Amino acid sequence: MKVKPIILAAGQGTRMHSKLPKVLHPIGGLPMVEHVIRLSLKVGDENPVVVIGHQGELVEAALKGKDVALVYQRQQLGTAHAVKMAWDHIEKDHQVLILYGDTPLIEASTLQDFLSQHRSMKRDLSVLTMKVPDPRGYGRILREEGRLQRIVEEKDADEVQKQIDEVNSGIYLVRGDYLKEALETIDNNNRQKEYYLTDLVEIFYRQGYNIDAYCSEHHEEFLGINDRIQLARGEEILRERINREWMRRGVTLVDPGNTYIDVDVVIGQDTVIYPGTILKGSTTIGESCSIGPRAVLENSHLSQGVTVKESHVVDSAIDSGSTVGPFAYLRPGSKIGKSVKIGDFVEVKNSVIRDGAKVSHLTYVGDGDVGENVNLGCGVVFVNYDGEQKHRTVVEAEAFIGCNTNLIAPVTVRKGAYVAAGTTLTKEVPEGALAIGRERQKNLEGWVARRRKK
């Protein structure tokens, strides 16, 4: 029987106190519901159904292009009601796996063990449970002679039941035809006046179906994220998991507790990550790089042997052997060649800087094409904006641009040309020429004394 995942993601999440739907709050660089979708694609045989409701249009937009089917729960009347919204996607020969969009920390290996036990025991319903130090807020697992009997919600539990430490994770695996039958009989006769999915257990128990619980030892995986405190705790758990994995693969994290790596980041062997570094999005880093301290890399690609110190790199690429920083800013569209030096307080935007070039300090390169072995002196500015349009500057190979030079785009400096310090350049410099574009110096003798007399 094929596993069909259903992900419940319709809740309002009032405790987040946010304009953003709860399931779209990011953890490890992804909306929490996307973690659950990826998990379901690993363990399921068919694409998942995601049940959305509160601010569903925002969730739908965020999941556009994903391998999911979306259904709406227009009124939030409980978990059983939410599953019923996926009715048309449930076939009688499905094993329906019910997951939650606000539980992003579950590992595939845990669910695979859960599925394996369910299949080997030929169960009609399995519940994934866990033992926790503090069971408050969870549904308690009630057993009769060791056999799963029913689940009682916190608000409906008596004082004896509240002492039970085996609790419901909310994850179920159930035959599709039996699930549909049970959904028709669940009522809302409880304090919350909601249709509880937990009632499945008692219904199946009374009808003599083969049911039981799989108790996981990894209770932190099932942390439901309902407020900002739990969001921070979830981020901490995931960060520790990610960092430990990269260290196992041969990456040095000097201070793992002060290093932040998103789930889609890729890092090469023998790279060293220094404290305060944040690696975001789809960033990839080659082997033997040195990153940080206090570097931020976002959706960027670094080849091997790159050094980035205390700098911000966004949507850019840096080729092998280049150095960036400290205090540099590579903005989107920057492509840095091999063995390039981008020094302190340099900003690069939408530009190509080719092999061996040096941009050592206090320079802005915007919308530029810089050739091989070019030297841009201190204080050089690519003046790329005329108030209405952006224009490009081209500096060809082996050229030398002196300090405090303004290159007014569009303009080209040809191969091997020199531009004198302090020049404001407005027209092309021929190959091998020297351009000087500044007023001749005048010295007014005695001027200071005359001014003081006034």
C-alpha positions, 0 to 999 in steps of 0.5 A: 500500500502506498504512503500518502502524506497529509500535512495539516497547516491551516492553524492561525498560530495566534501565539506567534503574534505575527502577520505572517502565517505560523507555518511560514516562519523560517527555521534553518532558512526555510519556512517550517512547512517546507521542512515537513514537505521535504520530509514527506517527499522522502518517506512518502510514495506520493506527493503530499496534500497540504491543508491550509486555512488561515491566511491560506493565500499567503501559504499558497503563494509561498508553496507555488511550484512545489510538488504538493496538492493544496486544499483549504480548511475554511473553518478551523474546526479541529484536526479531524475536520482538517484531514476530512478536507483532503477527502478526495485525495485519500484512496482506500489502498493508501496508508495515510501519513498525517503530519503537521506544518509546525513540526519541522524537526522530524528526521526521515530515519525516525519516520522510516522506522515508524513506517517499517514497524507499521508494515511489519505488524500489519497494523490498521492504525499506528500512532507515533508517541514519545515520552517527555519530561514535562507532558503538559499540553500534550494528549496522553496515551491511555493503554489497557494491558499494554495495548493502545486504547485511546488518547485523551487531550490535556483539557479533557484529562483528569488528574491521574491521566495528566501524570502519564508521560507517554504523549501523542506526537500527533503523527498517524499512519492509517489505512485510507478506507478505514480512515474515511469510515472513522472520519464520518463518525467523529463528533465534537462532544468535548470542551473545545467543541472540535473534531479531534483526530485523536478520537480515531484511536478509540474508534479503531480500538472499539472496532477491534482493528489492529492498532498500537503506538510506536514510541520514539526516544527522540522527543525533541524532534516532535517539538511543535512550534507555536510561539517565538520561544519555541521557534528559537528553541527549534532553531537552536536544535536544528543549528546544532544538528546541521553544525554537527553534520558539517564537522563530521564531514571535515569542516572546522567550526571554531565555535559551533555555538556561534555559527549559523548555517542554513539547511541548503548550504554546502561546504567543502572539506577542510574549510574553516568557519570562524565565529559569528559567521552566517551562511544563508540560502543556497550558498556553496563553499569550496574546499580549504576556504576560510570564512569569518569571523563575522561573515555573512554569505547569502545565496553565493558560490565560493570556489576552493581556497577563498578567504572572506573576512568580516564581509557581506556577500549576497547573490555573488560568485568568488573564484578560487584563491581570492580574498574579500574583506575585511568590511567589504560588501559584494552585492547581487550580481558580483562575479569575482575571478581567481586570485582577486583582492577585494580589500577593506571598505570596498563595495561591488555591485553587478560587476565582473572583476577578472583574475588577478585584479586588485581593489584594495580599499575604499572603492565602489565598483558598480555596473563595471567590467574590470579586466585581468590584473587591473589595479583600482586605487584607494577611493576609486568610484564607478559613477554608474547612475545619471539620475535616470539610468545605470551605465557600465564602466569597462576597465580592460586588462593591465590598466591602472586607476589612480587613487580618488578617481571618478569614472563617469559611466559609460566610459572605457579604459583600454588595455594597459592604460593609466589614469592619474590620481584625482582624475574625473574621467568622462571619455575613453582612454586609449590603450597604453595612454595616461589620462589626467583630468584634474585642474592644475594646482595653484599656490596663493602665497600669503593667503592664510595670513590675509584671511586671519587679519579679516 
